[in-house]
Amino acid sequence: MSKLKKEDKFLDLSDYGRSFGRILAYQLKETRFTPIHVTLLFGISGLIAVYCILTNHYLFAAFFILLKSGIDAADGELARLKKTPSYFGRYLDSVFDILLNFIFLMTICYVSQTPLWLTLIAFICLQLQGTLYNYYYVILRNKSVGGDATSKIFEYKSPKALPGESQQSVNILFKTYSILYGKFDKIIHFMDAEAYKVKSFPSWFMTFLSVYGLGFQLLVMSIMLPLGLIEYIIPFFIFSSILIFVFIGIRKKYLI
């Protein structure tokens, strides 16, 4: 939560992997490992989890899903420790996240024999949940005096490549990022276009909203799999999307 000033910090239920990520980053600080290597590593962990789901090893699948969350927190930490910020890494991380989400749900769809159309709805719901959380979180970061203001609610053009990275690579990944996330961003912004006018969001609101963070979504999957509830995962993410309207309703009525 270092990207927020002290009074804006909140208990992020989706950020449970941060401590592990920080420890891993410190262990890799003096090695040749780069943040990009760490991003690739969490992608590998996610694919191993997919294999475990396909082979019905759900406890191992849960382990590698949670490991993916922990490693996911390490690439940004390592970039800060090594002072090697990268737009390439930033967009690659996000692209991997959405692709793995899609693969996770498609694998669950196959194993649980859930209808494909229902799985596609669940994927859309999953992404809208995460987008709502990120939307309010980035607004909070930009409003937080002394906090982080590097992230933008909407990004319309590819940024200038930082030293050590290729502009062409940044452009390609930015375009991919925009295609994958753009529609979800526009939907959430349409639903609450005035949110940016709020001076701040209370910590209790952000804590409840953090159940829509990617880490918490993966935690739900990792709990339901070994409990033998695989056929309920896709319906869960569909029905839990009702809270999108609840959160936005609370914001519009009470947080103005």
Buried (B, 14 or more C-beta within 10 A) or exposed (E): BEBBBEEBBBEBBBBBBBEBBBEBBEEBEEEEBBBBBBBBBBBEBBBBBBEBBEEEBBEBBBBBBBBBBBBBBBBBBBBBBBEBBBBBBBBBBBBBBBBBBBBBBBBBBEBBEBEEEEBBBBBBBBBBBBBBBBBBBBBBBBBBEEBBEEBEBEBEEBBEBBEEBEBEBBBBBBEBBBEBBEBBBEBBBEBBEEBBEBEBBEBEBBEBBBBBBBBBBBBBBBBBBBEEBBEBBBEBBBEBBEBBEEBBEBBBEEBE
